[in-house]
Amino acid sequence: MQYGYFSEKQKEYIITRPDTPTPWMNYISNGRGYCGIVSQTGGGFSFFGDPRDRRITKYRFNGVPIDRPGRYIYIKDNSTGDYWSPTWQPVMKHPDRYICRHGLGYTRIESRYGDIAHSLCYFVPPEHSLEIWHLRIENTSHNPIDLSVIPYSEFTLWCEPESRNIQWSLHLTRCFFENGLIFYPFIEPHPAFDAKKKSAYDPQRPGFAFMGIDGRVNDYDCSRDVFIGTYRSETNPAGVEAPSLSGSLLEGGIGCAALRTEVSLEPGEGKEVIVILGFAANKEEAYASSRYFGDPGNAEKAFFDMNGGWQSYLSGFTIACPDSMINTFTNVFHPYQCKTTFDWSRYISYYENGEGRGMGTRDSCQDALALCERIPDAVRKRITEIISACQLETGDCYHQFFPLGHRAELKNFSDDHLWLIVTAYYYIAESGDLDFLRENIPYADSDVKAPLYDHLTAALQATQKRKGPHGLPLILVADWNDTLHLWMESEAPESVFTALLYMYAAGLLASLAERIGETSDAAAIRQKSSEMAALINESCWDGGWYVRGFGGKKIGTKENRAARIFLNSQSWAVISGIARGERAFACMDSARSHLNSPEGLKLISPPFDRYDPDHGLISRYVKGRKENGIFAHACAWAVIAETMLGRPDYAFEYYSAILPVKKNDRADILKTEPYVFCQTICSEDGLNTGEGANSWLTGTASWMYIAFTRHILGIRPGLDGLTISPCIPGSWEGFTMERIFRGCRYTVACRRGGQNRLLVDGRERERWFVEPLNSETCSIDIEIM
C-alpha cells in the first residue's frame, strides 16, 4: 500500500494521506545550530544546538495518541465556532484535500477544509536560531469570513523531562507575554542533580525560547493547562473553543505559547501569517528576529537561501542509472539523510529521545565517511572535534560526547578509536590534505597536543596493547555490536570483528605513514598486521566461515545452538583482506546460504529464542528484531565484500533488498519512511516480517551510500587518485556520473561493450586509475564486458 510518491523534479517526497503507519519525519535544521523534527501532521519538537541540554518544545515518545504535541495552528470560524488544523493533527477533522511535501530542509503541508485552503511551510533559516511557520490561507467561497488563527506549541524544561524529578522541576518554570512575544526563560539544572552537566551552561547567557506572530496579537496563553483545559487534549483545547484566550501567565507548571490573531478574508482573498518559534540569548534578539522575519519578503528570502544551500550541497555528485527510483534516491534523499546523520549522529529522532545518547565516536566517524566528497571542510572539523572531545592519551576513546561543552562519557568500547583512522584516511584521500596529519590536536583528558598522525598511531597501539589469550583484541564493553556482551561469562573476551577492523585500519595508516615519509612506522604496522592476519586465519576459521569471537565459549561456530554464523565476520574478512582465494568466496557463500532472506541479510543465524548468558543482551531481543534479525547497517558491508569478489549481482541484490524506495508500494508493512534508510528490519523469523525501525539516524545511510557509489558504481578515492572498478549488475547497460574530486569535475560514462577499457579525456589507459588532474573538467569513459 502506498501513502505517497517521489518527485525527482521537486526533490520532495509527497505524502497523500495523513495517517501514515508511523509518523513520517523530516528534519528542518541549519546544521549543528537550530534543529526541528517535524512529521507529516505537524508533530515533532525543536532544540537549539544540543537536544538534551537545549530542548525547546515537548514531544511524548511512545505516547497515545501518537505524534503529539507539535507545531500546531488552529483555525477557527468566528461566526460558527467550528475549528480545525491545516495539518489534520491535532484536531483531526478530515480535510477535503491534503498533501504533505517533505523537501530538503522544509516541510510544506497543503490542505483544504470546507472553503478554506491552506499552505503551511516549516523551515529553519540558514543563519538564525529559529524556525518559521509560513501560513498562506485563502477563502475560496463567495462569502466573507472572519477567522481566528492560533499557533500553539508546548515548551519543555530545557534540560530535563519534567517527570524525572517532578517534585521540584515544575516549580522552576516561568512563561510570560511581553510586547507581542511569549517568552520562556532558560532554566539551569539543579547542581546536585547532575554535576557533570553543569559545565555545559553559561549563567551569563541563559537565553529564552520565544514565539511571535506577525500582525496584531488579540490575546494569548502561557499555561498549557489553562489553554488545553482539564481532562482535554490538543484535539479539543478549551482556549480554542472559548471566545478568546485567557491571558494566562506561568510561574510554576507547564509552559506553552498560544497566540491568537484575527484574519478577515473576502471571497477569493488570500493572506499570509508568519509564526516565529526559536531561541534567543536575550529579549532584544527575539524582538529583532520577530520583526525581521515577520516581513513575508524576508521570510521568503530566508527560504530561498536555505533551499539554495541544499541545491549546492547536492550539485557536487549526481548519477544516472537505468533505475529512475535509484536515481532519485541517490541524487536527493540518500545524501540528504547522510547529512542529517552527520549533523546529529544517533542523538535525536522519533526513536531516540536525545537524553542518553550523544554524538557517538564510532557513529560520527562512520557518518562522515559518506560526506568527504561533498563537505570535506566539515569532515575535517568533525575529526578534530571528536579527537579533542573523546580521545584519551592512551589512544582509546570515550564512546560519545554532547555538543554543549564537549562533555564525553562511557569508555572501553574496543572499536571506537579505530574508526578515527578510517575516517581520517578517507578525508585525506578525497581532499589530498596530507598536511592535516601534522596538525596539533589536544587530547580529551589533558592539555597535551599532538599531531593528528600521533593520534592515529596511538589509536592503533591502543588495540595492540589489549589482547586476549588467542592474541586477538579484547572486546571490552562491546565492539560494533553493542549487544554482544561476551564479558558476562569471560574475563578476557576477544572480538574477531575488532581484529578485522584493526587489520583494515592498519593498512590505511601504513599507507598514510608511507606518504609522509614515516617508512619505518609503515613497516612496523604492516608487520603487526601480518601477525594478526595469521592469528585470525589460524584460530578463527570454522571450516566454512569465520567465528565472531571468544567469550565463555567460542562465538559464531557451527557448534552453537543459536547464532552459529555472524554476518560481520564474513564480510569484514573480505574487506580487511585476510580472507583470500577460496576462503573468501567460501565465507561469503556461507553468509548467503545461512543469512539471506527476501527482506535482507540477517546479522546472525539461527536467531536466539531464549536468553543465553554467553552472548548477553543480543539473546534477549525477540526473534527477527534488532541484532537478532536484519541489522541493515551490516548489509552494506556485505555489498562491499561481494563487489570485492567480483560478484555484482549478489551485491546489487543485497543493496536492493533494504533500499527504502523499493518498499514504497508496501509502506504499510515497512512502516518507517520509504525515503530514508532504517536501522533494522524484522526478518521472517519474527512476528512482523518486513517492519522497519529506527529510521533516519543510522549508519546504514553512510555505508549504503559508500557501497553503492564507491563499490557498485566503482569510483573510489585513494591517496594517489581515483580507482575505477565498476561492479554493476548484469541487467544494466551502464550508467553516468558527475563528481568533484580535488577541484576537478569528473564526468563518467560507463557502458557495456565488447572489451574492458578505460579512456581519460579520450586517451586509453592501461591502469584503471586516474590521478588528480590540474584542470577544471575531465571525462572518463569506461567500457566493460
TIMARDREN-182084 format. One record per residue (C-alpha): residue in three letters; x, y, z. Coordinates in steps of 0.1 Angstrom, whole numbers, padded with zeros to 4 digits, always signed. Layout:
BEGIN
ALAXYZ...
//
This chain:
BEGIN
MET+0000+0000+0000GLN+0013+0034-0009TYR+0010+0066+0011GLY+0029+0089-0012TYR+0054+0091-0040PHE+0088+0107-0050SER+0091+0138-0071GLU+0126+0140-0085LYS+0120+0173-0102GLN+0108+0190-0070LYS+0132+0169-0048GLU+0103+0161-0024TYR+0086+0130-0011ILE+0049+0138-0014ILE+0026+0122+0012THR-0010+0120+0000ARG-0028+0110+0033PRO-0020+0120+0068ASP-0025+0086+0086THR+0009+0070+0077PRO+0018+0038+0095THR+0042+0056+0118PRO+0049+0093+0119TRP+0070+0101+0088MET+0095+0127+0099ASN+0117+0154+0083TYR+0145+0174+0098ILE+0144+0212+0095SER+0178+0224+0105ASN+0207+0247+0098GLY+0233+0221+0108ARG+0245+0219+0144GLY+0227+0250+0154TYR+0189+0251+0155CYS+0170+0219+0146GLY+0135+0207+0145ILE+0119+0174+0137VAL+0085+0176+0120SER+0061+0149+0110GLN+0036+0148+0081THR+0009+0162+0105GLY+0029+0189+0122GLY+0041+0167+0151GLY+0076+0169+0165PHE+0098+0191+0185SER+0127+0216+0184PHE+0160+0222+0201PHE+0190+0245+0199GLY+0224+0230+0195ASP+0220+0202+0219PRO+0188+0182+0222ARG+0195+0171+0257ASP+0205+0204+0272ARG+0188+0230+0250ARG+0154+0214+0243ILE+0127+0239+0234THR+0095+0221+0228LYS+0079+0189+0241TYR+0074+0156+0225ARG+0058+0125+0241PHE+0077+0095+0229ASN+0055+0064+0225GLY+0026+0084+0237VAL-0011+0079+0230PRO-0023+0094+0207ILE+0010+0091+0188ASP+0030+0120+0174ARG+0020+0147+0200PRO+0025+0175+0205GLY+0039+0195+0177ARG+0038+0227+0157TYR+0001+0233+0156ILE-0020+0261+0142TYR-0057+0261+0150ILE-0081+0280+0126LYS-0115+0289+0139ASP-0145+0303+0121ASN-0155+0331+0145SER-0192+0331+0133THR-0198+0293+0137GLY-0173+0283+0163ASP-0161+0255+0140TYR-0123+0249+0142TRP-0097+0227+0126SER-0060+0224+0119PRO-0043+0227+0084THR-0021+0197+0094TRP-0050+0174+0103GLN-0035+0167+0137PRO-0043+0176+0164VAL-0080+0184+0158MET-0082+0155+0133LYS-0111+0168+0113HIS-0108+0152+0079PRO-0095+0176+0053ASP-0112+0178+0019ARG-0077+0179+0004TYR-0043+0170+0020ILE-0007+0168+0007CYS+0025+0169+0028ARG+0057+0177+0009HIS+0088+0167+0028GLY+0116+0185+0010LEU+0152+0194+0017GLY+0152+0213+0050TYR+0115+0221+0048THR+0080+0205+0052ARG+0050+0220+0034ILE+0015+0208+0042GLU-0012+0218+0018SER-0048+0212+0028ARG-0084+0224+0024TYR-0112+0223+0049GLY-0145+0234+0036ASP-0140+0267+0017ILE-0106+0275+0033ALA-0074+0264+0016HIS-0041+0264+0034SER-0004+0260+0027LEU+0018+0258+0058CYS+0056+0256+0054TYR+0080+0249+0082PHE+0117+0256+0078VAL+0148+0270+0096PRO+0167+0300+0082PRO+0204+0293+0075GLU+0219+0318+0099HIS+0193+0322+0127SER+0183+0302+0158LEU+0146+0298+0150GLU+0121+0282+0128ILE+0094+0299+0106TRP+0059+0286+0101HIS+0047+0304+0069LEU+0010+0300+0065ARG-0009+0310+0034ILE-0046+0310+0038GLU-0073+0315+0012ASN-0111+0319+0012THR-0124+0300-0018SER-0161+0307-0011HIS-0184+0335-0023ASN-0188+0349+0012PRO-0165+0369+0035ILE-0153+0351+0066ASP-0137+0361+0099LEU-0112+0337+0113SER-0091+0333+0144VAL-0056+0319+0138ILE-0040+0304+0169PRO-0004+0289+0167TYR+0004+0267+0196SER+0034+0248+0209GLU+0042+0233+0243PHE+0075+0241+0260THR+0096+0215+0278LEU+0120+0220+0307TRP+0151+0225+0285CYS+0175+0201+0301GLU+0153+0175+0318PRO+0119+0160+0313GLU+0095+0172+0339SER+0087+0137+0350ARG+0123+0128+0361ASN+0121+0149+0392ILE+0086+0163+0392GLN+0086+0173+0429TRP+0109+0203+0421SER+0111+0207+0383LEU+0077+0222+0377HIS+0082+0248+0404LEU+0110+0264+0384THR+0092+0273+0352ARG+0082+0308+0341CYS+0064+0318+0309PHE+0051+0353+0301PHE+0039+0376+0274GLU+0057+0409+0266ASN+0053+0433+0237GLY+0038+0408+0214LEU+0060+0378+0222ILE+0058+0349+0246PHE+0090+0342+0264TYR+0100+0310+0282PRO+0133+0316+0302PHE+0160+0290+0302ILE+0164+0271+0335GLU+0197+0260+0349PRO+0198+0224+0361HIS+0200+0217+0398PRO+0238+0215+0405ALA+0233+0185+0428PHE+0211+0167+0402ASP+0239+0162+0376ALA+0271+0179+0384LYS+0288+0166+0352LYS+0264+0186+0331LYS+0270+0219+0349SER+0299+0229+0327ALA+0276+0230+0297TYR+0258+0261+0308ASP+0268+0297+0308PRO+0249+0315+0336GLN+0257+0349+0319ARG+0238+0338+0288PRO+0208+0318+0299GLY+0185+0327+0270PHE+0149+0323+0261ALA+0126+0303+0240PHE+0101+0326+0223MET+0072+0327+0200GLY+0058+0356+0179ILE+0034+0362+0151ASP+0032+0389+0125GLY+0001+0411+0129ARG-0018+0421+0160VAL-0020+0397+0189ASN-0055+0398+0202ASP-0049+0375+0232TYR-0026+0347+0244ASP-0020+0319+0269CYS+0013+0309+0286SER+0000+0280+0307ARG-0006+0247+0289ASP-0031+0235+0315VAL-0052+0267+0311PHE-0051+0266+0273ILE-0058+0229+0269GLY-0082+0226+0299THR-0087+0199+0325TYR-0093+0164+0310ARG-0089+0176+0275SER-0061+0173+0249GLU-0047+0191+0219THR-0076+0178+0200ASN-0102+0200+0218PRO-0084+0227+0237ALA-0106+0249+0259GLY-0087+0280+0247VAL-0098+0275+0211GLU-0134+0268+0220ALA-0136+0299+0241PRO-0143+0333+0225SER-0108+0344+0233LEU-0076+0332+0251SER-0074+0338+0288GLY-0041+0358+0290SER-0027+0332+0314LEU+0008+0336+0327LEU+0030+0309+0342GLU+0050+0308+0374GLY+0054+0271+0380GLY+0038+0244+0359ILE+0039+0235+0322GLY+0045+0264+0298CYS+0032+0269+0263ALA+0029+0295+0236ALA-0006+0302+0222LEU-0012+0334+0204ARG-0045+0345+0187THR-0048+0369+0158GLU-0078+0376+0137VAL-0079+0373+0099SER-0107+0386+0077LEU-0109+0373+0042GLU-0131+0385+0013PRO-0143+0360-0013GLY-0112+0347-0032GLU-0088+0366-0010GLY-0057+0351+0005LYS-0034+0363+0033GLU-0002+0352+0049VAL+0005+0346+0086ILE+0041+0341+0098VAL+0049+0325+0131ILE+0084+0326+0146LEU+0095+0300+0172GLY+0130+0299+0184PHE+0159+0306+0208ALA+0173+0340+0217ALA+0201+0350+0240ASN+0181+0380+0252LYS+0148+0397+0246GLU+0163+0422+0222GLU+0175+0394+0199ALA+0140+0379+0200TYR+0123+0411+0191ALA+0147+0418+0162SER+0142+0383+0148SER+0104+0386+0151ARG+0104+0420+0134TYR+0126+0409+0106PHE+0110+0376+0097GLY+0075+0389+0103ASP+0080+0406+0069PRO+0069+0380+0043GLY+0096+0391+0019ASN+0123+0384+0044ALA+0108+0350+0053GLU+0106+0341+0016LYS+0143+0352+0011ALA+0153+0330+0040PHE+0135+0301+0024PHE+0153+0306-0009ASP+0187+0309+0009MET+0180+0277+0028ASN+0169+0259-0004GLY+0199+0272-0023GLY+0223+0258+0003TRP+0208+0223-0002GLN+0210+0226-0040SER+0246+0235-0037TYR+0252+0205-0014LEU+0237+0181-0039SER+0254+0196-0070GLY+0288+0180-0065PHE+0277+0145-0071THR+0250+0131-0094ILE+0243+0098-0111ALA+0220+0084-0138CYS+0215+0046-0140PRO+0187+0026-0157ASP+0166+0026-0125SER+0149+0060-0121MET+0139+0053-0085ILE+0176+0047-0076ASN+0185+0079-0093THR+0160+0099-0073PHE+0171+0083-0041THR+0209+0086-0047ASN+0208+0121-0060VAL+0184+0136-0034PHE+0172+0116-0004HIS+0202+0095+0003PRO+0227+0123+0006TYR+0201+0143+0025GLN+0199+0115+0051CYS+0237+0113+0052LYS+0240+0150+0060THR+0213+0146+0088THR+0232+0117+0104PHE+0264+0137+0101ASP+0248+0166+0120TRP+0231+0146+0147SER+0248+0111+0149ARG+0223+0089+0168TYR+0214+0117+0192ILE+0178+0126+0185SER+0149+0112+0163TYR+0115+0097+0166TYR+0132+0067+0182GLU+0159+0084+0202ASN+0147+0109+0228GLY+0180+0128+0230GLU+0188+0122+0266GLY+0210+0092+0269ARG+0229+0091+0236GLY+0250+0119+0223MET+0273+0123+0193GLY+0288+0088+0191THR+0325+0085+0184ARG+0321+0054+0162ASP+0288+0067+0148SER+0301+0101+0139CYS+0333+0088+0123GLN+0313+0064+0101ASP+0287+0091+0092ALA+0315+0114+0080LEU+0328+0088+0055ALA+0299+0094+0031LEU+0304+0132+0030CYS+0342+0135+0023GLU+0334+0145-0013ARG+0306+0169-0005ILE+0316+0188+0026PRO+0353+0180+0032ASP+0359+0210+0054ALA+0331+0200+0077VAL+0345+0164+0079ARG+0380+0178+0088LYS+0364+0199+0115ARG+0344+0169+0128ILE+0375+0147+0131THR+0392+0174+0151GLU+0361+0178+0173ILE+0358+0141+0180ILE+0395+0137+0189SER+0396+0167+0212ALA+0363+0157+0229CYS+0369+0119+0231GLN+0404+0106+0225LEU+0424+0099+0256GLU+0462+0100+0258THR+0462+0062+0260GLY+0448+0062+0224ASP+0414+0048+0231CYS+0382+0069+0232TYR+0351+0079+0251HIS+0321+0064+0234GLN+0301+0096+0229PHE+0301+0133+0236PHE+0275+0160+0239PRO+0277+0192+0218LEU+0275+0217+0246GLY+0308+0218+0265HIS+0321+0186+0247ARG+0312+0165+0276ALA+0322+0130+0269GLU+0312+0097+0286LEU+0314+0059+0285LYS+0347+0041+0278ASN+0361+0008+0268PHE+0344+0001+0235SER+0370-0018+0216ASP+0364-0003+0181ASP+0357+0034+0187HIS+0393+0046+0183LEU+0400+0026+0152TRP+0373+0044+0133LEU+0393+0076+0137ILE+0419+0061+0114VAL+0394+0051+0088THR+0377+0085+0086ALA+0410+0104+0086TYR+0423+0083+0058TYR+0392+0088+0036TYR+0391+0125+0043ILE+0427+0128+0032ALA+0422+0105+0002GLU+0393+0127-0010SER+0409+0161-0003GLY+0446+0154-0007ASP+0452+0173+0026LEU+0482+0154+0039ASP+0491+0185+0060PHE+0463+0176+0082LEU+0484+0147+0096ARG+0508+0174+0111GLU+0481+0195+0127ASN+0482+0196+0165ILE+0450+0185+0183PRO+0445+0182+0221TYR+0436+0150+0238ALA+0403+0149+0257ASP+0419+0141+0291SER+0448+0166+0292ASP+0462+0198+0278VAL+0487+0178+0257LYS+0485+0185+0220ALA+0499+0161+0194PRO+0498+0159+0156LEU+0469+0140+0141TYR+0493+0114+0129ASP+0503+0107+0165HIS+0467+0104+0175LEU+0461+0078+0148THR+0492+0058+0157ALA+0481+0060+0194ALA+0447+0046+0184LEU+0462+0016+0166GLN+0486+0010+0196ALA+0456+0010+0220THR+0443-0021+0203GLN+0477-0037+0201LYS+0481-0033+0239ARG+0449-0050+0248LYS+0447-0086+0236GLY+0433-0118+0249PRO+0445-0154+0251HIS+0442-0160+0214GLY+0462-0129+0206LEU+0431-0111+0194PRO+0418-0077+0206LEU+0397-0077+0238ILE+0361-0069+0231LEU+0359-0049+0264VAL+0324-0035+0269ALA+0315-0041+0232ASP+0327-0038+0197TRP+0304-0026+0168ASN+0277-0049+0181ASP+0268-0032+0214THR+0245-0061+0224LEU+0272-0088+0222HIS+0282-0090+0259LEU+0309-0116+0258TRP+0324-0102+0291MET+0294-0117+0310GLU+0310-0152+0310SER+0347-0144+0304GLU+0374-0123+0320ALA+0392-0117+0287PRO+0367-0120+0258GLU+0380-0113+0223SER+0364-0098+0193VAL+0371-0111+0158PHE+0353-0080+0144THR+0377-0057+0162ALA+0406-0077+0149LEU+0394-0074+0113LEU+0387-0037+0117TYR+0422-0033+0132MET+0436-0050+0101TYR+0417-0027+0078ALA+0427+0004+0098ALA+0463-0007+0100GLY+0465-0010+0062LEU+0452+0026+0058LEU+0475+0040+0084ALA+0505+0023+0069SER+0497+0039+0036LEU+0494+0073+0052ALA+0527+0068+0070GLU+0545+0059+0038ARG+0531+0091+0021ILE+0546+0114+0048GLY+0580+0096+0049GLU+0574+0075+0081THR+0586+0044+0064SER+0598+0026+0095ASP+0564+0031+0111ALA+0547+0018+0080ALA+0569-0014+0080ALA+0562-0020+0117ILE+0525-0015+0112ARG+0524-0040+0083GLN+0544-0065+0103LYS+0520-0063+0132SER+0491-0066+0108SER+0506-0096+0091GLU+0509-0113+0125MET+0473-0105+0133ALA+0462-0119+0100ALA+0479-0152+0107LEU+0463-0155+0141ILE+0428-0149+0127ASN+0432-0174+0099GLU+0447-0200+0123SER+0422-0197+0152CYS+0390-0182+0138TRP+0382-0203+0107ASP+0354-0227+0115GLY+0355-0248+0083GLY+0330-0228+0063TRP+0332-0193+0078TYR+0349-0172+0104VAL+0338-0172+0140ARG+0327-0140+0158GLY+0347-0141+0190PHE+0357-0159+0221GLY+0339-0154+0255GLY+0328-0181+0279LYS+0330-0202+0247LYS+0336-0198+0210ILE+0310-0175+0194GLY+0297-0179+0159THR+0306-0215+0153LYS+0287-0244+0139GLU+0288-0260+0174ASN+0264-0234+0188ARG+0227-0239+0191ALA+0219-0203+0181ALA+0240-0177+0163ARG+0262-0203+0146ILE+0272-0177+0120PHE+0276-0139+0121LEU+0275-0118+0090ASN+0301-0093+0100SER+0329-0118+0104GLN+0324-0129+0068SER+0321-0095+0051TRP+0349-0079+0071ALA+0372-0109+0065VAL+0370-0099+0028ILE+0371-0061+0034SER+0401-0064+0056GLY+0419-0086+0031ILE+0426-0115+0055ALA+0403-0139+0036ARG+0418-0147+0002GLY+0411-0171-0026GLU+0387-0199-0020ARG+0383-0190+0017ALA+0370-0155+0008PHE+0344-0170-0015ALA+0335-0197+0010CYS+0328-0174+0039MET+0305-0152+0017ASP+0288-0182+0002SER+0281-0194+0038ALA+0266-0159+0046ARG+0244-0162+0016SER+0233-0197+0024HIS+0225-0191+0061LEU+0217-0154+0063ASN+0200-0143+0031SER+0163-0135+0031PRO+0139-0115+0009GLU+0140-0086+0034GLY+0178-0085+0036LEU+0208-0103+0051LYS+0203-0113+0087LEU+0230-0105+0112ILE+0230-0140+0127SER+0215-0174+0122PRO+0197-0191+0137PRO+0181-0164+0158PHE+0180-0166+0196ASP+0148-0178+0211ARG+0159-0177+0247TYR+0184-0159+0269ASP+0220-0170+0266PRO+0244-0156+0292ASP+0274-0164+0268HIS+0260-0138+0244GLY+0242-0113+0267LEU+0217-0087+0255ILE+0216-0098+0219SER+0198-0130+0230ARG+0171-0110+0249TYR+0157-0095+0217VAL+0127-0112+0202LYS+0134-0133+0171GLY+0138-0113+0140ARG+0144-0079+0156LYS+0174-0057+0160GLU+0207-0076+0162ASN+0186-0108+0164GLY+0173-0100+0129ILE+0182-0078+0100PHE+0206-0050+0110ALA+0206-0030+0078HIS+0239-0013+0086ALA+0258-0046+0083CYS+0241-0054+0050ALA+0262-0026+0034TRP+0294-0043+0043ALA+0282-0075+0026VAL+0275-0054-0005ILE+0311-0041-0005ALA+0325-0076+0001GLU+0307-0090-0029THR+0320-0063-0052MET+0355-0070-0040LEU+0348-0107-0050GLY+0336-0095-0084ARG+0300-0107-0079PRO+0279-0077-0089ASP+0245-0094-0090TYR+0248-0106-0054ALA+0260-0072-0043PHE+0231-0055-0061GLU+0206-0080-0047TYR+0217-0072-0011TYR+0216-0035-0018SER+0181-0036-0033ALA+0167-0058-0005ILE+0169-0030+0020LEU+0165+0000-0003PRO+0136+0020+0011VAL+0124+0033-0023LYS+0119-0003-0033LYS+0094-0007-0005ASN+0073+0023-0013ASP+0044+0002-0026ARG+0043-0018+0007ALA+0049+0011+0031ASP+0022-0003+0054ILE+0045-0033+0060LEU+0078-0013+0063LYS+0060+0014+0084THR+0091+0036+0085GLU+0096+0064+0060PRO+0103+0050+0024TYR+0125+0079+0016VAL+0153+0071+0042PHE+0170+0040+0054CYS+0161+0025+0087GLN+0184+0007+0111THR+0167-0026+0114ILE+0141-0047+0095CYS+0122-0076+0111SER+0132-0109+0094GLU+0109-0137+0086ASP+0118-0152+0119GLY+0097-0126+0137LEU+0060-0118+0140ASN+0061-0086+0119THR+0082-0096+0089GLY+0094-0066+0069GLU+0087-0040+0096GLY+0114-0013+0099ALA+0125+0006+0130ASN+0150+0033+0140SER+0149+0053+0108TRP+0168+0085+0098LEU+0198+0084+0122THR+0216+0051+0113GLY+0250+0041+0099THR+0231+0023+0072ALA+0228+0057+0054SER+0265+0063+0052TRP+0276+0028+0045MET+0250+0021+0018TYR+0260+0053+0001ILE+0296+0042+0001ALA+0286+0007-0010PHE+0266+0020-0040THR+0286+0049-0052ARG+0322+0037-0045HIS+0318+0000-0049ILE+0288-0009-0072LEU+0294+0022-0094GLY+0331+0017-0085ILE+0346+0052-0085ARG+0367+0053-0053PRO+0391+0079-0039GLY+0426+0070-0028LEU+0457+0088-0018ASP+0470+0089-0054GLY+0437+0095-0072LEU+0406+0077-0083THR+0403+0039-0086ILE+0379+0029-0114SER+0363-0005-0109PRO+0326-0007-0117CYS+0307-0037-0105ILE+0273-0031-0119PRO+0245-0058-0122GLY+0242-0077-0154SER+0208-0062-0162TRP+0224-0027-0165GLU+0238-0014-0198GLY+0257+0012-0180PHE+0255+0045-0160THR+0268+0081-0160MET+0281+0101-0130GLU+0294+0135-0123ARG+0315+0141-0092ILE+0341+0166-0080PHE+0375+0153-0069ARG+0401+0177-0056GLY+0387+0207-0075CYS+0381+0189-0108ARG+0346+0179-0121TYR+0348+0144-0135THR+0322+0132-0160VAL+0320+0095-0160ALA+0302+0073-0187CYS+0302+0036-0182ARG+0287+0012-0208ARG+0288-0024-0218GLY+0308-0032-0249GLY+0330-0058-0264GLN+0360-0052-0242ASN+0373-0038-0210ARG+0390-0004-0215LEU+0393+0030-0198LEU+0397+0063-0216VAL+0406+0096-0198ASP+0399+0127-0219GLY+0398+0104-0249ARG+0431+0087-0243GLU+0432+0050-0234ARG+0448+0040-0201GLU+0464+0007-0191ARG+0457+0011-0154TRP+0422+0015-0141PHE+0432+0046-0122VAL+0430+0083-0127GLU+0455+0106-0109PRO+0444+0141-0097LEU+0443+0165-0126ASN+0451+0202-0127SER+0421+0210-0148GLU+0385+0221-0142THR+0369+0192-0160CYS+0378+0156-0170SER+0359+0130-0190ILE+0362+0093-0181ASP+0348+0067-0205ILE+0346+0031-0193GLU+0338+0001-0214ILE+0332-0032-0196MET+0323-0067-0208
//
